[in-house]
Amino acid sequence: MAISTDEVRLMIEASLPGAQVEVVDETGTQDHLRATVTAPQFEGLSRIEQHKLVKKAVQTRFDDGSIHALSIKTSVPD
Amino acid sequence: MTEPTLKDKVEELIRENKVLLFMKGTPDAPQCGFSMRVVGVLENYGVEYAALDVLPALQPLREVTAEISDWQTFPQLYVNGELVGGCDIVEEMDESGELGQLLDAERTEPAPQSAKQELQADDPQQSPPIQIER
């Protein structure tokens, strides 16, 4: 099963309102994705806590096997 | 006396090893590209670290680390009793210098800047990706 990058982006945006999200398909197989997320909610959090917020947003699609791997890069807006 | 549970044992490992890596395979024979990349980063700092191969008890260890740190994918790097992160975070912190501060160590070899730029001229901040899965 695969998932569109748009769906992943929308899930992250819905979970982190105001976030800037970019999702790319790293392998062309739609199950190894890379998400770059800039969100005000990250302020003051450690990297691992930031990543947890992103992962939680799409956890259901990990659980059902749609996403095999998601690389995450997070930052706080300037 | 009750036998220590797997969770007790894992908590003890985290407490007693300043640098602890949960990985798939061993540092000499990693079984996952992401684990291999974290080993590669750690080796650059010349620090002593403990490595635990999670493959023999993958599911129970996922459950235990989910309870302890709310994180269940491997690799997982712990420093001073705290979960630092997996491959993405470790590589990002390696490049930014934060990992060196955290480990209180210097890279023994500087990052191979010239090779990096050749491989990813559009984004010199990223290490070259290694396409090995599992």
N, CA and C atoms of all chains as a GROMACS GRO file, in nm:
protein
  636
    1MET      N    1   0.084  -0.119   0.000
    1MET     CA    2   0.000   0.000   0.000
    1MET      C    3   0.088   0.125   0.000
    2ALA      N    4   0.040   0.226  -0.062
    2ALA     CA    5   0.118   0.349  -0.067
    2ALA      C    6   0.029   0.467  -0.030
    3ILE      N    7   0.091   0.580  -0.021
    3ILE     CA    8   0.017   0.698   0.022
    3ILE      C    9   0.072   0.817  -0.057
    4SER      N   10  -0.014   0.913  -0.087
    4SER     CA   11   0.036   1.027  -0.165
    4SER      C   12   0.105   1.126  -0.072
    5THR      N   13   0.204   1.194  -0.129
    5THR     CA   14   0.276   1.294  -0.049
    5THR      C   15   0.180   1.403  -0.004
    6ASP      N   16   0.079   1.432  -0.087
    6ASP     CA   17  -0.019   1.535  -0.050
    6ASP      C   18  -0.097   1.495   0.074
    7GLU      N   19  -0.134   1.367   0.080
    7GLU     CA   20  -0.211   1.322   0.196
    7GLU      C   21  -0.129   1.336   0.324
    8VAL      N   22  -0.002   1.298   0.315
    8VAL     CA   23   0.084   1.310   0.432
    8VAL      C   24   0.100   1.458   0.470
    9ARG      N   25   0.118   1.541   0.372
    9ARG     CA   26   0.134   1.684   0.400
    9ARG      C   27   0.009   1.739   0.469
   10LEU      N   28  -0.108   1.702   0.418
   10LEU     CA   29  -0.232   1.752   0.477
   10LEU      C   30  -0.250   1.702   0.620
   11MET      N   31  -0.211   1.578   0.644
   11MET     CA   32  -0.224   1.524   0.780
   11MET      C   33  -0.136   1.602   0.878
   12ILE      N   34  -0.015   1.634   0.833
   12ILE     CA   35   0.078   1.708   0.921
   12ILE      C   36   0.026   1.850   0.942
   13GLU      N   37  -0.023   1.911   0.833
   13GLU     CA   38  -0.074   2.048   0.845
   13GLU      C   39  -0.196   2.054   0.937
   14ALA      N   40  -0.279   1.950   0.930
   14ALA     CA   41  -0.399   1.949   1.014
   14ALA      C   42  -0.362   1.935   1.161
   15SER      N   43  -0.255   1.860   1.184
   15SER     CA   44  -0.215   1.834   1.321
   15SER      C   45  -0.135   1.950   1.381
   16LEU      N   46  -0.065   2.024   1.296
   16LEU     CA   47   0.017   2.136   1.341
   16LEU      C   48  -0.025   2.262   1.265
   17PRO      N   49  -0.134   2.322   1.308
   17PRO     CA   50  -0.186   2.438   1.233
   17PRO      C   51  -0.079   2.548   1.222
   18GLY      N   52  -0.067   2.603   1.102
   18GLY     CA   53   0.031   2.709   1.080
   18GLY      C   54   0.166   2.659   1.036
   19ALA      N   55   0.183   2.527   1.029
   19ALA     CA   56   0.312   2.471   0.991
   19ALA      C   57   0.334   2.482   0.840
   20GLN      N   58   0.462   2.497   0.805
   20GLN     CA   59   0.501   2.488   0.664
   20GLN      C   60   0.551   2.348   0.642
   21VAL      N   61   0.492   2.277   0.549
   21VAL     CA   62   0.523   2.135   0.533
   21VAL      C   63   0.558   2.104   0.388
   22GLU      N   64   0.666   2.030   0.371
   22GLU     CA   65   0.700   1.981   0.238
   22GLU      C   66   0.724   1.831   0.250
   23VAL      N   67   0.659   1.755   0.164
   23VAL     CA   68   0.678   1.609   0.168
   23VAL      C   69   0.724   1.562   0.031
   24VAL      N   70   0.831   1.487   0.028
   24VAL     CA   71   0.878   1.433  -0.100
   24VAL      C   72   0.888   1.281  -0.091
   25ASP      N   73   0.870   1.221  -0.206
   25ASP     CA   74   0.879   1.076  -0.218
   25ASP      C   75   1.024   1.045  -0.255
   26GLU      N   76   1.096   0.983  -0.163
   26GLU     CA   77   1.240   0.968  -0.183
   26GLU      C   78   1.277   0.860  -0.282
   27THR      N   79   1.193   0.760  -0.296
   27THR     CA   80   1.232   0.644  -0.376
   27THR      C   81   1.144   0.625  -0.499
   28GLY      N   82   1.038   0.707  -0.509
   28GLY     CA   83   0.946   0.688  -0.619
   28GLY      C   84   0.850   0.572  -0.597
   29THR      N   85   0.853   0.514  -0.477
   29THR     CA   86   0.764   0.401  -0.448
   29THR      C   87   0.653   0.442  -0.352
   30GLN      N   88   0.651   0.570  -0.316
   30GLN     CA   89   0.546   0.627  -0.231
   30GLN      C   90   0.539   0.567  -0.091
   31ASP      N   91   0.641   0.499  -0.046
   31ASP     CA   92   0.635   0.453   0.092
   31ASP      C   93   0.758   0.496   0.174
   32HIS      N   94   0.858   0.555   0.107
   32HIS     CA   95   0.973   0.612   0.178
   32HIS      C   96   0.968   0.764   0.155
   33LEU      N   97   0.920   0.832   0.256
   33LEU     CA   98   0.893   0.975   0.239
   33LEU      C   99   0.986   1.058   0.324
   34ARG      N  100   1.003   1.182   0.279
   34ARG     CA  101   1.080   1.277   0.359
   34ARG      C  102   0.992   1.400   0.383
   35ALA      N  103   0.979   1.436   0.509
   35ALA     CA  104   0.898   1.553   0.543
   35ALA      C  105   0.987   1.660   0.604
   36THR      N  106   0.974   1.781   0.553
   36THR     CA  107   1.044   1.896   0.609
   36THR      C  108   0.937   1.987   0.668
   37VAL      N  109   0.944   2.006   0.798
   37VAL     CA  110   0.836   2.076   0.867
   37VAL      C  111   0.891   2.192   0.950
   38THR      N  112   0.833   2.309   0.928
   38THR     CA  113   0.866   2.426   1.009
   38THR      C  114   0.738   2.466   1.082
   39ALA      N  115   0.742   2.461   1.213
   39ALA     CA  116   0.617   2.485   1.286
   39ALA      C  117   0.641   2.565   1.414
   40PRO      N  118   0.552   2.660   1.441
   40PRO     CA  119   0.566   2.739   1.564
   40PRO      C  120   0.553   2.652   1.689
   41GLN      N  121   0.481   2.540   1.676
   41GLN     CA  122   0.463   2.450   1.791
   41GLN      C  123   0.594   2.388   1.839
   42PHE      N  124   0.699   2.394   1.757
   42PHE     CA  125   0.827   2.331   1.792
   42PHE      C  126   0.910   2.414   1.890
   43GLU      N  127   0.873   2.539   1.903
   43GLU     CA  128   0.950   2.630   1.989
   43GLU      C  129   0.973   2.569   2.127
   44GLY      N  130   1.098   2.565   2.167
   44GLY     CA  131   1.131   2.518   2.302
   44GLY      C  132   1.136   2.367   2.318
   45LEU      N  133   1.108   2.292   2.211
   45LEU     CA  134   1.111   2.146   2.224
   45LEU      C  135   1.244   2.089   2.174
   46SER      N  136   1.283   1.975   2.230
   46SER     CA  137   1.402   1.907   2.178
   46SER      C  138   1.368   1.849   2.041
   47ARG      N  139   1.471   1.813   1.967
   47ARG     CA  140   1.445   1.757   1.833
   47ARG      C  141   1.356   1.634   1.840
   48ILE      N  142   1.384   1.548   1.937
   48ILE     CA  143   1.305   1.425   1.943
   48ILE      C  144   1.158   1.457   1.969
   49GLU      N  145   1.131   1.558   2.052
   49GLU     CA  146   0.991   1.596   2.079
   49GLU      C  147   0.927   1.653   1.952
   50GLN      N  148   1.005   1.728   1.876
   50GLN     CA  149   0.953   1.783   1.750
   50GLN      C  150   0.917   1.670   1.653
   51HIS      N  151   1.008   1.572   1.645
   51HIS     CA  152   0.983   1.460   1.556
   51HIS      C  153   0.861   1.379   1.600
   52LYS      N  154   0.844   1.368   1.732
   52LYS     CA  155   0.727   1.294   1.782
   52LYS      C  156   0.597   1.360   1.737
   53LEU      N  157   0.594   1.493   1.736
   53LEU     CA  158   0.472   1.562   1.693
   53LEU      C  159   0.441   1.531   1.547
   54VAL      N  160   0.545   1.528   1.464
   54VAL     CA  161   0.524   1.499   1.322
   54VAL      C  162   0.479   1.355   1.303
   55LYS      N  163   0.547   1.266   1.376
   55LYS     CA  164   0.516   1.124   1.361
   55LYS      C  165   0.373   1.093   1.407
   56LYS      N  166   0.334   1.157   1.517
   56LYS     CA  167   0.198   1.134   1.569
   56LYS      C  168   0.093   1.174   1.466
   57ALA      N  169   0.124   1.279   1.390
   57ALA     CA  170   0.027   1.329   1.292
   57ALA      C  171  -0.005   1.223   1.187
   58VAL      N  172   0.092   1.137   1.159
   58VAL     CA  173   0.072   1.038   1.052
   58VAL      C  174   0.078   0.894   1.103
   59GLN      N  175   0.071   0.881   1.235
   59GLN     CA  176   0.088   0.749   1.296
   59GLN      C  177  -0.007   0.643   1.238
   60THR      N  178  -0.131   0.685   1.209
   60THR     CA  179  -0.227   0.586   1.160
   60THR      C  180  -0.181   0.524   1.029
   61ARG      N  181  -0.109   0.602   0.948
   61ARG     CA  182  -0.066   0.548   0.820
   61ARG      C  183   0.064   0.467   0.830
   62PHE      N  184   0.134   0.482   0.943
   62PHE     CA  185   0.242   0.388   0.973
   62PHE      C  186   0.180   0.256   1.016
   63ASP      N  187   0.080   0.269   1.104
   63ASP     CA  188   0.018   0.150   1.162
   63ASP      C  189  -0.045   0.061   1.056
   64ASP      N  190  -0.103   0.125   0.954
   64ASP     CA  191  -0.168   0.041   0.852
   64ASP      C  192  -0.071   0.003   0.739
   65GLY      N  193   0.057   0.042   0.754
   65GLY     CA  194   0.158  -0.003   0.659
   65GLY      C  195   0.170   0.084   0.534
   66SER      N  196   0.094   0.194   0.527
   66SER     CA  197   0.102   0.279   0.407
   66SER      C  198   0.239   0.344   0.396
   67ILE      N  199   0.295   0.380   0.512
   67ILE     CA  200   0.428   0.442   0.512
   67ILE      C  201   0.524   0.343   0.574
   68HIS      N  202   0.631   0.318   0.503
   68HIS     CA  203   0.734   0.229   0.557
   68HIS      C  204   0.840   0.310   0.631
   69ALA      N  205   0.877   0.423   0.574
   69ALA     CA  206   0.979   0.506   0.638
   69ALA      C  207   0.950   0.652   0.610
   70LEU      N  208   0.969   0.734   0.710
   70LEU     CA  209   0.950   0.877   0.695
   70LEU      C  210   1.070   0.946   0.757
   71SER      N  211   1.152   1.011   0.675
   71SER     CA  212   1.260   1.092   0.733
   71SER      C  213   1.200   1.227   0.764
   72ILE      N  214   1.244   1.281   0.875
   72ILE     CA  215   1.185   1.407   0.920
   72ILE      C  216   1.295   1.508   0.943
   73LYS      N  217   1.267   1.630   0.901
   73LYS     CA  218   1.358   1.740   0.933
   73LYS      C  219   1.271   1.852   0.986
   74THR      N  220   1.302   1.897   1.105
   74THR     CA  221   1.215   1.998   1.168
   74THR      C  222   1.291   2.126   1.195
   75SER      N  223   1.217   2.235   1.197
   75SER     CA  224   1.277   2.361   1.240
   75SER      C  225   1.168   2.454   1.292
   76VAL      N  226   1.213   2.552   1.367
   76VAL     CA  227   1.122   2.652   1.423
   76VAL      C  228   1.126   2.772   1.328
   77PRO      N  229   1.011   2.833   1.300
   77PRO     CA  230   1.014   2.949   1.209
   77PRO      C  231   1.099   3.062   1.266
   78ASP      N  232   1.163   3.138   1.177
   78ASP     CA  233   1.249   3.250   1.222
   78ASP      C  234   1.165   3.359   1.286
   79MET      N  235   1.174  -1.240   4.587
   79MET     CA  236   1.206  -1.133   4.492
   79MET      C  237   1.155  -1.164   4.353
   80THR      N  238   1.101  -1.064   4.289
   80THR     CA  239   1.054  -1.088   4.152
   80THR      C  240   1.170  -1.068   4.054
   81GLU      N  241   1.164  -1.141   3.949
   81GLU     CA  242   1.265  -1.129   3.844
   81GLU      C  243   1.256  -0.990   3.781
   82PRO      N  244   1.370  -0.930   3.746
   82PRO     CA  245   1.360  -0.801   3.677
   82PRO      C  246   1.291  -0.820   3.540
   83THR      N  247   1.207  -0.727   3.504
   83THR     CA  248   1.140  -0.735   3.375
   83THR      C  249   1.234  -0.680   3.267
   84LEU      N  250   1.194  -0.700   3.141
   84LEU     CA  251   1.274  -0.646   3.031
   84LEU      C  252   1.283  -0.493   3.045
   85LYS      N  253   1.174  -0.433   3.089
   85LYS     CA  254   1.175  -0.288   3.105
   85LYS      C  255   1.278  -0.245   3.210
   86ASP      N  256   1.283  -0.320   3.322
   86ASP     CA  257   1.383  -0.290   3.425
   86ASP      C  258   1.525  -0.298   3.367
   87LYS      N  259   1.547  -0.404   3.289
   87LYS     CA  260   1.681  -0.423   3.233
   87LYS      C  261   1.717  -0.311   3.136
   88VAL      N  262   1.620  -0.273   3.054
   88VAL     CA  263   1.647  -0.166   2.957
   88VAL      C  264   1.673  -0.034   3.030
   89GLU      N  265   1.594  -0.008   3.133
   89GLU     CA  266   1.615   0.117   3.208
   89GLU      C  267   1.753   0.118   3.273
   90GLU      N  268   1.795   0.001   3.320
   90GLU     CA  269   1.928  -0.008   3.382
   90GLU      C  270   2.037   0.020   3.278
   91LEU      N  271   2.020  -0.038   3.159
   91LEU     CA  272   2.118  -0.013   3.052
   91LEU      C  273   2.127   0.135   3.018
   92ILE      N  274   2.012   0.197   3.010
   92ILE     CA  275   2.009   0.340   2.974
   92ILE      C  276   2.077   0.423   3.083
   93ARG      N  277   2.055   0.384   3.206
   93ARG     CA  278   2.111   0.456   3.320
   93ARG      C  279   2.262   0.438   3.327
   94GLU      N  280   2.307   0.317   3.299
   94GLU     CA  281   2.446   0.284   3.326
   94GLU      C  282   2.542   0.307   3.211
   95ASN      N  283   2.490   0.336   3.093
   95ASN     CA  284   2.579   0.363   2.980
   95ASN      C  285   2.560   0.506   2.934
   96LYS      N  286   2.667   0.582   2.944
   96LYS     CA  287   2.660   0.723   2.907
   96LYS      C  288   2.613   0.739   2.762
   97VAL      N  289   2.666   0.652   2.676
   97VAL     CA  290   2.624   0.653   2.536
   97VAL      C  291   2.578   0.512   2.501
   98LEU      N  292   2.452   0.501   2.465
   98LEU     CA  293   2.394   0.369   2.438
   98LEU      C  294   2.317   0.373   2.307
   99LEU      N  295   2.347   0.278   2.221
   99LEU     CA  296   2.278   0.272   2.092
   99LEU      C  297   2.200   0.141   2.081
  100PHE      N  298   2.070   0.155   2.063
  100PHE     CA  299   1.987   0.040   2.026
  100PHE      C  300   1.989   0.034   1.875
  101MET      N  301   2.032  -0.078   1.821
  101MET     CA  302   2.046  -0.085   1.675
  101MET      C  303   2.007  -0.222   1.622
  102LYS      N  304   1.985  -0.228   1.490
  102LYS     CA  305   1.960  -0.356   1.426
  102LYS      C  306   2.094  -0.411   1.380
  103GLY      N  307   2.136  -0.522   1.440
  103GLY     CA  308   2.267  -0.578   1.412
  103GLY      C  309   2.368  -0.525   1.512
  104THR      N  310   2.494  -0.538   1.476
  104THR     CA  311   2.603  -0.495   1.564
  104THR      C  312   2.685  -0.389   1.491
  105PRO      N  313   2.767  -0.312   1.568
  105PRO     CA  314   2.849  -0.210   1.501
  105PRO      C  315   2.935  -0.268   1.387
  106ASP      N  316   2.982  -0.390   1.404
  106ASP     CA  317   3.064  -0.452   1.298
  106ASP      C  318   2.980  -0.504   1.182
  107ALA      N  319   2.858  -0.540   1.212
  107ALA     CA  320   2.771  -0.596   1.109
  107ALA      C  321   2.629  -0.543   1.124
  108PRO      N  322   2.611  -0.414   1.091
  108PRO     CA  323   2.477  -0.356   1.102
  108PRO      C  324   2.382  -0.422   1.003
  109GLN      N  325   2.256  -0.440   1.045
  109GLN     CA  326   2.158  -0.507   0.959
  109GLN      C  327   2.057  -0.407   0.902
  110CYS      N  328   2.089  -0.280   0.914
  110CYS     CA  329   1.993  -0.178   0.870
  110CYS      C  330   2.074  -0.055   0.832
  111GLY      N  331   2.039   0.007   0.722
  111GLY     CA  332   2.114   0.123   0.675
  111GLY      C  333   2.113   0.238   0.775
  112PHE      N  334   2.001   0.255   0.844
  112PHE     CA  335   1.992   0.366   0.938
  112PHE      C  336   2.081   0.340   1.059
  113SER      N  337   2.082   0.215   1.106
  113SER     CA  338   2.169   0.180   1.218
  113SER      C  339   2.315   0.199   1.177
  114MET      N  340   2.346   0.160   1.055
  114MET     CA  341   2.483   0.173   1.005
  114MET      C  342   2.526   0.320   1.003
  115ARG      N  343   2.434   0.406   0.964
  115ARG     CA  344   2.468   0.548   0.957
  115ARG      C  345   2.496   0.606   1.095
  116VAL      N  346   2.418   0.564   1.195
  116VAL     CA  347   2.442   0.615   1.330
  116VAL      C  348   2.576   0.563   1.383
  117VAL      N  349   2.606   0.438   1.360
  117VAL     CA  350   2.736   0.383   1.398
  117VAL      C  351   2.847   0.465   1.332
  118GLY      N  352   2.830   0.494   1.204
  118GLY     CA  353   2.930   0.571   1.131
  118GLY      C  354   2.954   0.708   1.195
  119VAL      N  355   2.846   0.772   1.238
  119VAL     CA  356   2.859   0.903   1.303
  119VAL      C  357   2.934   0.886   1.436
  120LEU      N  358   2.891   0.791   1.516
  120LEU     CA  359   2.954   0.774   1.648
  120LEU      C  360   3.102   0.743   1.635
  121GLU      N  361   3.136   0.662   1.536
  121GLU     CA  362   3.276   0.623   1.519
  121GLU      C  363   3.365   0.745   1.493
  122ASN      N  364   3.306   0.847   1.432
  122ASN     CA  365   3.382   0.968   1.403
  122ASN      C  366   3.425   1.044   1.527
  123TYR      N  367   3.357   1.020   1.638
  123TYR     CA  368   3.389   1.095   1.759
  123TYR      C  369   3.483   1.017   1.851
  124GLY      N  370   3.506   0.890   1.819
  124GLY     CA  371   3.597   0.811   1.900
  124GLY      C  372   3.552   0.793   2.045
  125VAL      N  373   3.422   0.806   2.069
  125VAL     CA  374   3.374   0.786   2.206
  125VAL      C  375   3.339   0.639   2.228
  126GLU      N  376   3.347   0.599   2.353
  126GLU     CA  377   3.304   0.464   2.386
  126GLU      C  378   3.152   0.463   2.391
  127TYR      N  379   3.094   0.361   2.330
  127TYR     CA  380   2.948   0.350   2.341
  127TYR      C  381   2.909   0.204   2.351
  128ALA      N  382   2.797   0.182   2.416
  128ALA     CA  383   2.743   0.048   2.424
  128ALA      C  384   2.641   0.032   2.313
  129ALA      N  385   2.639  -0.084   2.249
  129ALA     CA  386   2.542  -0.108   2.142
  129ALA      C  387   2.463  -0.234   2.175
  130LEU      N  388   2.333  -0.223   2.161
  130LEU     CA  389   2.247  -0.338   2.186
  130LEU      C  390   2.177  -0.375   2.056
  131ASP      N  391   2.195  -0.499   2.015
  131ASP     CA  392   2.126  -0.548   1.896
  131ASP      C  393   1.980  -0.579   1.934
  132VAL      N  394   1.888  -0.509   1.869
  132VAL     CA  395   1.746  -0.527   1.905
  132VAL      C  396   1.680  -0.643   1.831
  133LEU      N  397   1.747  -0.694   1.728
  133LEU     CA  398   1.678  -0.792   1.642
  133LEU      C  399   1.633  -0.920   1.715
  134PRO      N  400   1.712  -0.970   1.810
  134PRO     CA  401   1.666  -1.093   1.878
  134PRO      C  402   1.536  -1.074   1.958
  135ALA      N  403   1.503  -0.952   1.993
  135ALA     CA  404   1.380  -0.929   2.071
  135ALA      C  405   1.312  -0.802   2.022
  136LEU      N  406   1.293  -0.795   1.891
  136LEU     CA  407   1.248  -0.668   1.832
  136LEU      C  408   1.116  -0.618   1.888
  137GLN      N  409   1.015  -0.704   1.887
  137GLN     CA  410   0.882  -0.657   1.928
  137GLN      C  411   0.878  -0.620   2.077
  138PRO      N  412   0.930  -0.707   2.166
  138PRO     CA  413   0.931  -0.668   2.308
  138PRO      C  414   1.008  -0.538   2.332
  139LEU      N  415   1.118  -0.517   2.260
  139LEU     CA  416   1.196  -0.395   2.281
  139LEU      C  417   1.124  -0.273   2.226
  140ARG      N  418   1.049  -0.292   2.117
  140ARG     CA  419   0.966  -0.181   2.067
  140ARG      C  420   0.867  -0.139   2.175
  141GLU      N  421   0.804  -0.238   2.237
  141GLU     CA  422   0.702  -0.206   2.338
  141GLU      C  423   0.764  -0.136   2.458
  142VAL      N  424   0.882  -0.186   2.499
  142VAL     CA  425   0.946  -0.128   2.617
  142VAL      C  426   0.995   0.015   2.589
  143THR      N  427   1.056   0.037   2.472
  143THR     CA  428   1.104   0.173   2.445
  143THR      C  429   0.986   0.268   2.420
  144ALA      N  430   0.876   0.214   2.370
  144ALA     CA  431   0.756   0.297   2.356
  144ALA      C  432   0.711   0.345   2.495
  145GLU      N  433   0.717   0.255   2.592
  145GLU     CA  434   0.678   0.292   2.729
  145GLU      C  435   0.776   0.392   2.790
  146ILE      N  436   0.904   0.366   2.771
  146ILE     CA  437   1.005   0.448   2.838
  146ILE      C  438   1.018   0.585   2.772
  147SER      N  439   1.026   0.585   2.639
  147SER     CA  440   1.061   0.710   2.568
  147SER      C  441   0.958   0.753   2.466
  148ASP      N  442   0.847   0.678   2.455
  148ASP     CA  443   0.746   0.710   2.356
  148ASP      C  444   0.806   0.707   2.214
  149TRP      N  445   0.893   0.612   2.190
  149TRP     CA  446   0.958   0.600   2.058
  149TRP      C  447   0.981   0.452   2.034
  150GLN      N  448   0.945   0.403   1.915
  150GLN     CA  449   0.956   0.258   1.899
  150GLN      C  450   1.024   0.213   1.771
  151THR      N  451   1.088   0.308   1.703
  151THR     CA  452   1.165   0.263   1.587
  151THR      C  453   1.313   0.265   1.624
  152PHE      N  454   1.388   0.182   1.558
  152PHE     CA  455   1.533   0.173   1.582
  152PHE      C  456   1.606   0.214   1.456
  153PRO      N  457   1.726   0.269   1.468
  153PRO     CA  458   1.807   0.289   1.589
  153PRO      C  459   1.754   0.397   1.683
  154GLN      N  460   1.799   0.387   1.808
  154GLN     CA  461   1.773   0.491   1.908
  154GLN      C  462   1.904   0.515   1.982
  155LEU      N  463   1.943   0.641   1.987
  155LEU     CA  464   2.065   0.677   2.060
  155LEU      C  465   2.027   0.747   2.191
  156TYR      N  466   2.082   0.696   2.300
  156TYR     CA  467   2.063   0.759   2.431
  156TYR      C  468   2.197   0.815   2.477
  157VAL      N  469   2.194   0.936   2.528
  157VAL     CA  470   2.315   0.995   2.587
  157VAL      C  471   2.275   1.051   2.723
  158ASN      N  472   2.352   1.017   2.824
  158ASN     CA  473   2.324   1.060   2.961
  158ASN      C  474   2.180   1.029   3.003
  159GLY      N  475   2.133   0.911   2.965
  159GLY     CA  476   2.002   0.867   3.011
  159GLY      C  477   1.884   0.922   2.935
  160GLU      N  478   1.910   1.003   2.830
  160GLU     CA  479   1.800   1.064   2.755
  160GLU      C  480   1.802   1.018   2.610
  161LEU      N  481   1.685   0.994   2.556
  161LEU     CA  482   1.676   0.962   2.414
  161LEU      C  483   1.710   1.087   2.333
  162VAL      N  484   1.812   1.073   2.249
  162VAL     CA  485   1.851   1.184   2.160
  162VAL      C  486   1.770   1.175   2.032
  163GLY      N  487   1.764   1.055   1.975
  163GLY     CA  488   1.686   1.038   1.853
  163GLY      C  489   1.734   0.921   1.771
  164GLY      N  490   1.680   0.914   1.649
  164GLY     CA  491   1.721   0.812   1.554
  164GLY      C  492   1.819   0.871   1.454
  165CYS      N  493   1.823   0.808   1.338
  165CYS     CA  494   1.923   0.845   1.238
  165CYS      C  495   1.913   0.991   1.194
  166ASP      N  496   1.793   1.038   1.162
  166ASP     CA  497   1.778   1.175   1.112
  166ASP      C  498   1.834   1.275   1.212
  167ILE      N  499   1.793   1.259   1.337
  167ILE     CA  500   1.831   1.357   1.440
  167ILE      C  501   1.980   1.349   1.467
  168VAL      N  502   2.033   1.229   1.474
  168VAL     CA  503   2.176   1.213   1.502
  168VAL      C  504   2.258   1.279   1.391
  169GLU      N  505   2.218   1.257   1.266
  169GLU     CA  506   2.294   1.317   1.156
  169GLU      C  507   2.282   1.469   1.156
  170GLU      N  508   2.162   1.517   1.187
  170GLU     CA  509   2.141   1.661   1.189
  170GLU      C  510   2.227   1.725   1.299
  171MET      N  511   2.230   1.661   1.415
  171MET     CA  512   2.306   1.716   1.528
  171MET      C  513   2.456   1.700   1.506
  172ASP      N  514   2.495   1.598   1.431
  172ASP     CA  515   2.635   1.580   1.396
  172ASP      C  516   2.680   1.699   1.311
  173GLU      N  517   2.597   1.733   1.212
  173GLU     CA  518   2.634   1.840   1.121
  173GLU      C  519   2.631   1.977   1.188
  174SER      N  520   2.540   1.995   1.283
  174SER     CA  521   2.527   2.127   1.346
  174SER      C  522   2.628   2.146   1.460
  175GLY      N  523   2.696   2.037   1.499
  175GLY     CA  524   2.791   2.049   1.609
  175GLY      C  525   2.730   2.019   1.746
  176GLU      N  526   2.596   2.006   1.751
  176GLU     CA  527   2.531   1.978   1.880
  176GLU      C  528   2.569   1.842   1.936
  177LEU      N  529   2.590   1.746   1.846
  177LEU     CA  530   2.622   1.612   1.894
  177LEU      C  531   2.758   1.611   1.964
  178GLY      N  532   2.853   1.683   1.906
  178GLY     CA  533   2.984   1.692   1.968
  178GLY      C  534   2.976   1.750   2.109
  179GLN      N  535   2.893   1.853   2.124
  179GLN     CA  536   2.876   1.913   2.257
  179GLN      C  537   2.814   1.813   2.353
  180LEU      N  538   2.714   1.744   2.304
  180LEU     CA  539   2.642   1.648   2.388
  180LEU      C  540   2.735   1.534   2.431
  181LEU      N  541   2.817   1.488   2.338
  181LEU     CA  542   2.907   1.377   2.368
  181LEU      C  543   3.034   1.425   2.437
  182ASP      N  544   3.051   1.557   2.438
  182ASP     CA  545   3.170   1.616   2.495
  182ASP      C  546   3.294   1.559   2.424
  183ALA      N  547   3.286   1.556   2.291
  183ALA     CA  548   3.395   1.500   2.212
  183ALA      C  549   3.404   1.575   2.080
  184GLU      N  550   3.522   1.567   2.022
  184GLU     CA  551   3.542   1.627   1.890
  184GLU      C  552   3.544   1.516   1.787
  185ARG      N  553   3.501   1.548   1.669
  185ARG     CA  554   3.518   1.454   1.559
  185ARG      C  555   3.667   1.422   1.544
  186THR      N  556   3.700   1.295   1.534
  186THR     CA  557   3.840   1.260   1.513
  186THR      C  558   3.881   1.290   1.370
  187GLU      N  559   3.785   1.281   1.281
  187GLU     CA  560   3.812   1.320   1.143
  187GLU      C  561   3.708   1.423   1.104
  188PRO      N  562   3.752   1.528   1.038
  188PRO     CA  563   3.652   1.625   0.993
  188PRO      C  564   3.559   1.561   0.890
  189ALA      N  565   3.438   1.613   0.882
  189ALA     CA  566   3.345   1.561   0.782
  189ALA      C  567   3.406   1.578   0.644
  190PRO      N  568   3.389   1.478   0.559
  190PRO     CA  569   3.448   1.487   0.424
  190PRO      C  570   3.372   1.586   0.337
  191GLN      N  571   3.403   1.713   0.358
  191GLN     CA  572   3.328   1.820   0.292
  191GLN      C  573   3.331   1.811   0.140
  192SER      N  574   3.450   1.786   0.084
  192SER     CA  575   3.458   1.790  -0.062
  192SER      C  576   3.372   1.680  -0.124
  193ALA      N  577   3.377   1.560  -0.063
  193ALA     CA  578   3.298   1.449  -0.116
  193ALA      C  579   3.150   1.481  -0.107
  194LYS      N  580   3.111   1.540   0.007
  194LYS     CA  581   2.971   1.575   0.025
  194LYS      C  582   2.922   1.668  -0.084
  195GLN      N  583   3.005   1.770  -0.112
  195GLN     CA  584   2.959   1.869  -0.209
  195GLN      C  585   2.945   1.808  -0.347
  196GLU      N  586   3.033   1.716  -0.377
  196GLU     CA  587   3.020   1.651  -0.507
  196GLU      C  588   2.891   1.572  -0.517
  197LEU      N  589   2.859   1.502  -0.407
  197LEU     CA  590   2.744   1.414  -0.413
  197LEU      C  591   2.612   1.489  -0.407
  198GLN      N  592   2.610   1.598  -0.331
  198GLN     CA  593   2.484   1.669  -0.316
  198GLN      C  594   2.510   1.818  -0.324
  199ALA      N  595   2.544   1.861  -0.441
  199ALA     CA  596   2.582   2.000  -0.456
  199ALA      C  597   2.469   2.095  -0.419
  200ASP      N  598   2.345   2.048  -0.433
  200ASP     CA  599   2.232   2.136  -0.405
  200ASP      C  600   2.205   2.152  -0.256
  201ASP      N  601   2.260   2.064  -0.176
  201ASP     CA  602   2.233   2.073  -0.032
  201ASP      C  603   2.352   2.022   0.047
  202PRO      N  604   2.455   2.104   0.061
  202PRO     CA  605   2.577   2.057   0.125
  202PRO      C  606   2.560   2.026   0.274
  203GLN      N  607   2.444   2.062   0.332
  203GLN     CA  608   2.423   2.032   0.474
  203GLN      C  609   2.388   1.885   0.499
  204GLN      N  610   2.351   1.815   0.394
  204GLN     CA  611   2.306   1.678   0.412
  204GLN      C  612   2.418   1.579   0.382
  205SER      N  613   2.425   1.471   0.460
  205SER     CA  614   2.519   1.365   0.426
  205SER      C  615   2.466   1.294   0.302
  206PRO      N  616   2.557   1.231   0.228
  206PRO     CA  617   2.508   1.154   0.114
  206PRO      C  618   2.416   1.041   0.162
  207PRO      N  619   2.303   1.022   0.099
  207PRO     CA  620   2.216   0.915   0.143
  207PRO      C  621   2.276   0.778   0.109
  208ILE      N  622   2.254   0.685   0.196
  208ILE     CA  623   2.300   0.548   0.171
  208ILE      C  624   2.176   0.465   0.149
  209GLN      N  625   2.168   0.404   0.034
  209GLN     CA  626   2.044   0.335   0.000
  209GLN      C  627   2.048   0.189   0.041
  210ILE      N  628   2.045   0.166   0.171
  210ILE     CA  629   2.035   0.028   0.218
  210ILE      C  630   1.919   0.026   0.316
  211GLU      N  631   1.831  -0.067   0.299
  211GLU     CA  632   1.714  -0.072   0.387
  211GLU      C  633   1.717  -0.197   0.471
  212ARG      N  634   1.654  -0.188   0.587
  212ARG     CA  635   1.641  -0.299   0.681
  212ARG      C  636   1.772  -0.352   0.732
   0.00000   0.00000   0.00000
